[in-house]
Structures are given as structure tokens and as C-alpha cells.
Amino acid sequence: MNNKNAKMSRVEIDKKIRWFTDLCRKNGLRVTPQRIEIYKELIKTDEHPSAEILYEKVRKTYPNISFDTVNRTLLTLSEIGAAHIVEGSGDVRRFDGGTEKHQHFKCIKCKRIVDYHHKPFDVIRLPASIDNKFTVLRKSIYIEGICDLCEKK
């Protein structure tokens, strides 16, 4: 598993938070301590947490925060480009704070999601029937299979 976010330095976290607060302001959103805490917890992990997992982490700092606030904030982060919803097949919605180009592999047994980056996937050509007809905002590669840890079991 790629632990790039788990090893993020304090300086890198602060830089991302400054970027995030600027992004909030550009989008007309208030910069609240709770919103910053939710974003910070999201970028500190590479585990692609659900809203419930982030809620439990944020409650340690803000015990009175509601699950609805965390969930709505994550959806807002996705709308402004500070996070992505990891598309899946029928499981609880998972979030990714990594905004750099990358793809996802999801284990169908343990549900672990692993980031990887394969440059040729960044420039996938679309069929003319899509490319000429629609405005594509994001291309996402999502692969499912059985991870190395489950294979060993």
C-alpha cells in the first residue's frame, strides 16, 4: 500500500491547508475550524475513509460535531475539487484527499483501496462519440481484484 499521505510532514500538511483555505474562499465558503479538521484528517490518510470513519476521527477534536456535518463537508470538498469520491460498486461511499493524478485498485474481499499511478492512463483517448458530444471533466480508472494481502491468506 502506498503510504505517501501517512508520511506527510507538518510543512506539507500546512501547505495543503493553506491551499484548501484559499480554495474555500474562492468558492465563497467559510473557513471553519471543523472544516479544516475534516480536510486535515482526510489528507493525513491513504486509506480512502468513509464519512463515518472520518466522523470518528474528527470527534476526538470536536466532540459535538454531527455526522451530517462531516458528511456534508466531504461532499462539499468533492464539489470544489479538494477531494474525490472514490467510485465503487455498491459499498459505502469512500473519499480521497489526494488531488494529484492517480488511479485506484480496490480489493473485492477486504475492500482496501490502493492508490497507484500509471502515466499512460492520464492520457486515455475517448471515442469521438463521447469526446465530440460531451464536456469531460474527469477521467477515472478504477480496477477491482484481490489484493496481495488477501491472496496470501
C-alpha positions as a Markdown table, in Angstrom:
| # | Residue | x | y | z |
|---|---|---|---|---|
| 1 | Met | 0.0 | 0.0 | 0.0 |
| 2 | Asn | 1.2 | 3.5 | -0.8 |
| 3 | Asn | 1.7 | 5.5 | 2.4 |
| 4 | Lys | 2.6 | 8.8 | 0.9 |
| 5 | Asn | -0.1 | 10.7 | 2.8 |
| 6 | Ala | 0.6 | 8.9 | 6.1 |
| 7 | Lys | 4.2 | 10.2 | 6.0 |
| 8 | Met | 3.2 | 13.7 | 5.1 |
| 9 | Ser | 5.3 | 16.2 | 7.0 |
| 10 | Arg | 3.9 | 19.0 | 9.1 |
| 11 | Val | 5.1 | 21.5 | 6.5 |
| 12 | Glu | 3.3 | 19.6 | 3.7 |
| 13 | Ile | 0.1 | 19.4 | 5.7 |
| 14 | Asp | 0.3 | 23.2 | 6.4 |
| 15 | Lys | 0.9 | 23.9 | 2.8 |
| 16 | Lys | -2.2 | 21.8 | 1.8 |
| 17 | Ile | -4.3 | 23.5 | 4.4 |
| 18 | Arg | -3.3 | 27.0 | 3.1 |
| 19 | Trp | -4.3 | 25.8 | -0.4 |
| 20 | Phe | -7.5 | 24.4 | 1.0 |
| 21 | Thr | -8.5 | 27.6 | 2.8 |
| 22 | Asp | -7.7 | 29.7 | -0.3 |
| 23 | Leu | -9.9 | 27.3 | -2.3 |
| 24 | Cys | -12.8 | 27.6 | 0.2 |
| 25 | Arg | -12.6 | 31.4 | 0.0 |
| 26 | Lys | -12.5 | 31.3 | -3.8 |
| 27 | Asn | -15.7 | 29.2 | -3.7 |
| 28 | Gly | -17.5 | 31.5 | -1.2 |
| 29 | Leu | -17.2 | 29.0 | 1.7 |
| 30 | Arg | -16.4 | 30.0 | 5.3 |
| 31 | Val | -13.2 | 28.6 | 6.6 |
| 32 | Thr | -14.2 | 27.0 | 9.9 |
| 33 | Pro | -12.0 | 25.0 | 12.3 |
| 34 | Gln | -14.3 | 22.0 | 11.8 |
| 35 | Arg | -14.0 | 22.2 | 8.0 |
| 36 | Ile | -10.2 | 22.4 | 8.3 |
| 37 | Glu | -10.1 | 19.5 | 10.7 |
| 38 | Ile | -12.1 | 17.3 | 8.4 |
| 39 | Tyr | -9.9 | 18.1 | 5.5 |
| 40 | Lys | -6.7 | 17.6 | 7.5 |
| 41 | Glu | -7.9 | 14.1 | 8.7 |
| 42 | Leu | -8.7 | 13.2 | 5.1 |
| 43 | Ile | -5.3 | 14.2 | 3.7 |
| 44 | Lys | -3.4 | 12.6 | 6.5 |
| 45 | Thr | -4.5 | 9.1 | 5.4 |
| 46 | Asp | -4.2 | 7.0 | 2.3 |
| 47 | Glu | -7.0 | 4.6 | 3.4 |
| 48 | His | -9.8 | 6.3 | 1.5 |
| 49 | Pro | -12.1 | 6.6 | 4.5 |
| 50 | Ser | -15.8 | 6.7 | 4.6 |
| 51 | Ala | -17.6 | 9.7 | 6.2 |
| 52 | Glu | -18.2 | 7.5 | 9.3 |
| 53 | Ile | -14.5 | 6.8 | 9.8 |
| 54 | Leu | -13.7 | 10.5 | 9.4 |
| 55 | Tyr | -16.5 | 11.4 | 11.8 |
| 56 | Glu | -15.0 | 9.2 | 14.5 |
| 57 | Lys | -11.5 | 10.8 | 14.0 |
| 58 | Val | -12.8 | 14.4 | 13.9 |
| 59 | Arg | -15.0 | 13.8 | 17.0 |
| 60 | Lys | -11.8 | 13.4 | 19.1 |
| 61 | Thr | -11.1 | 17.1 | 18.5 |
| 62 | Tyr | -14.7 | 18.3 | 18.1 |
| 63 | Pro | -16.9 | 16.0 | 20.2 |
| 64 | Asn | -20.1 | 18.0 | 19.4 |
| 65 | Ile | -19.7 | 17.7 | 15.6 |
| 66 | Ser | -22.5 | 15.8 | 13.9 |
| 67 | Phe | -22.2 | 13.0 | 11.4 |
| 68 | Asp | -24.3 | 15.1 | 9.0 |
| 69 | Thr | -21.8 | 18.0 | 9.2 |
| 70 | Val | -18.9 | 15.7 | 8.4 |
| 71 | Asn | -20.8 | 14.0 | 5.5 |
| 72 | Arg | -22.0 | 17.3 | 4.0 |
| 73 | Thr | -18.5 | 18.8 | 4.3 |
| 74 | Leu | -17.0 | 15.8 | 2.5 |
| 75 | Leu | -19.5 | 16.3 | -0.3 |
| 76 | Thr | -18.6 | 20.0 | -0.5 |
| 77 | Leu | -14.9 | 19.1 | -0.6 |
| 78 | Ser | -15.7 | 16.9 | -3.6 |
| 79 | Glu | -17.7 | 19.7 | -5.3 |
| 80 | Ile | -14.9 | 22.3 | -5.0 |
| 81 | Gly | -12.1 | 19.9 | -6.0 |
| 82 | Ala | -10.4 | 19.4 | -2.6 |
| 83 | Ala | -11.3 | 15.7 | -2.5 |
| 84 | His | -12.7 | 13.0 | -4.7 |
| 85 | Ile | -15.4 | 10.4 | -4.1 |
| 86 | Val | -13.9 | 7.0 | -4.9 |
| 87 | Glu | -16.5 | 5.4 | -7.2 |
| 88 | Gly | -17.3 | 1.9 | -6.3 |
| 89 | Ser | -19.8 | -0.9 | -6.8 |
| 90 | Gly | -22.4 | -0.8 | -4.0 |
| 91 | Asp | -20.2 | -0.2 | -1.0 |
| 92 | Val | -20.3 | 2.8 | 1.4 |
| 93 | Arg | -19.0 | 6.0 | -0.3 |
| 94 | Arg | -15.3 | 6.5 | 0.3 |
| 95 | Phe | -13.3 | 9.7 | 0.0 |
| 96 | Asp | -9.8 | 10.6 | -1.3 |
| 97 | Gly | -7.9 | 13.7 | -0.4 |
| 98 | Gly | -5.2 | 13.1 | -3.0 |
| 99 | Thr | -5.9 | 15.5 | -5.8 |
| 100 | Glu | -2.8 | 14.6 | -7.9 |
| 101 | Lys | -3.3 | 12.3 | -10.9 |
| 102 | His | -3.6 | 8.7 | -9.8 |
| 103 | Gln | -5.8 | 5.6 | -10.2 |
| 104 | His | -7.4 | 3.2 | -7.7 |
| 105 | Phe | -7.3 | -0.6 | -7.1 |
| 106 | Lys | -9.9 | -2.0 | -4.9 |
| 107 | Cys | -9.8 | -5.4 | -3.3 |
| 108 | Ile | -13.2 | -7.1 | -3.6 |
| 109 | Lys | -12.5 | -9.2 | -0.4 |
| 110 | Cys | -11.2 | -6.8 | 2.2 |
| 111 | Lys | -12.4 | -3.5 | 0.5 |
| 112 | Arg | -8.9 | -1.9 | 0.7 |
| 113 | Ile | -8.4 | 0.8 | -1.8 |
| 114 | Val | -4.8 | 1.4 | -3.0 |
| 115 | Asp | -3.6 | 4.4 | -5.0 |
| 116 | Tyr | -1.3 | 3.9 | -7.9 |
| 117 | His | -0.2 | 6.0 | -10.8 |
| 118 | His | 0.3 | 4.7 | -14.4 |
| 119 | Lys | 1.1 | 7.7 | -16.7 |
| 120 | Pro | -0.5 | 6.2 | -19.8 |
| 121 | Phe | -3.8 | 6.2 | -18.0 |
| 122 | Asp | -3.6 | 10.0 | -17.7 |
| 123 | Val | -4.0 | 10.4 | -21.5 |
| 124 | Ile | -6.6 | 7.9 | -22.4 |
| 125 | Arg | -8.3 | 8.8 | -25.7 |
| 126 | Leu | -12.0 | 8.9 | -25.7 |
| 127 | Pro | -14.2 | 7.7 | -28.6 |
| 128 | Ala | -15.3 | 10.5 | -30.8 |
| 129 | Ser | -19.0 | 9.8 | -29.9 |
| 130 | Ile | -18.1 | 10.9 | -26.3 |
| 131 | Asp | -15.4 | 13.5 | -26.9 |
| 132 | Asn | -17.3 | 15.4 | -29.6 |
| 133 | Lys | -20.6 | 15.3 | -27.7 |
| 134 | Phe | -19.8 | 15.9 | -24.1 |
| 135 | Thr | -17.5 | 18.0 | -21.9 |
| 136 | Val | -15.4 | 15.6 | -20.0 |
| 137 | Leu | -14.4 | 17.0 | -16.6 |
| 138 | Arg | -12.6 | 14.0 | -15.1 |
| 139 | Lys | -11.4 | 10.6 | -16.3 |
| 140 | Ser | -11.0 | 7.9 | -13.6 |
| 141 | Ile | -9.5 | 4.5 | -13.7 |
| 142 | Tyr | -10.8 | 2.1 | -11.1 |
| 143 | Ile | -9.7 | -1.6 | -11.1 |
| 144 | Glu | -11.1 | -4.3 | -8.9 |
| 145 | Gly | -9.5 | -7.6 | -7.9 |
| 146 | Ile | -7.9 | -9.4 | -5.0 |
| 147 | Cys | -5.1 | -7.6 | -3.2 |
| 148 | Asp | -1.7 | -9.1 | -2.2 |
| 149 | Leu | -2.7 | -9.4 | 1.5 |
| 150 | Cys | -5.9 | -11.4 | 0.7 |
| 151 | Glu | -4.0 | -13.6 | -1.8 |
| 152 | Lys | -1.6 | -14.6 | 1.0 |
| 153 | Lys | -4.5 | -15.8 | 3.3 |
